[in-house]
């Protein structure tokens, strides 16, 4: 997410969740 820091944080959490899977 390059729109806002908040969106970026959400993206990183999503990536982390995907990595866990």
Backbone bond lengths (Angstrom), bond angles and torsions (degrees), N, CA, C in turn:
res aa  C-N    CA-C-N  psi(-1)  N-CA   C-N-CA  omega(-1)  CA-C   N-CA-C  phi
1 X - - - 1.464 - - 1.516 110.53 -
2 X 1.306 117.92 116.74 1.467 120.69 -178.70 1.523 110.95 -106.59
3 X 1.337 116.72 5.59 1.470 119.11 -175.03 1.524 110.78 -76.93
4 X 1.322 117.50 -51.46 1.463 119.81 -178.17 1.516 109.66 -147.35
5 X 1.327 117.08 157.45 1.474 120.94 178.35 1.521 111.05 -55.77
6 X 1.329 117.01 -36.66 1.472 119.98 -179.18 1.524 109.27 -64.06
7 X 1.320 116.26 -46.64 1.464 119.73 179.34 1.517 109.23 -62.88
8 X 1.313 116.26 -39.16 1.462 119.91 -178.92 1.528 109.35 -61.65
9 X 1.326 116.60 -43.40 1.464 119.89 179.25 1.518 109.80 -60.51
10 X 1.318 116.55 -42.06 1.467 120.44 179.50 1.523 109.04 -61.40
11 X 1.336 116.95 -41.66 1.466 120.28 -179.93 1.530 110.08 -61.84
12 X 1.307 116.94 -43.25 1.467 119.22 -178.58 1.518 109.98 -63.74
13 X 1.332 116.91 -38.70 1.464 119.22 178.50 1.518 109.23 -64.07
14 X 1.321 116.30 -40.99 1.467 119.88 179.61 1.524 109.47 -62.98
15 X 1.332 116.53 -44.93 1.464 119.83 179.67 1.519 109.96 -60.89
16 X 1.317 116.77 -40.63 1.469 120.11 179.15 1.517 109.82 -61.84
17 X 1.323 116.71 -43.88 1.463 120.49 -179.67 1.524 109.52 -61.96
18 X 1.326 116.59 -41.28 1.470 119.95 179.78 1.530 108.99 -64.94
19 X 1.313 116.55 -40.62 1.466 119.56 -179.95 1.519 109.99 -61.98
20 X 1.326 116.35 -40.29 1.466 120.34 -179.88 1.521 109.16 -60.94
21 X 1.332 116.11 -40.62 1.462 118.93 179.15 1.527 109.04 -70.34
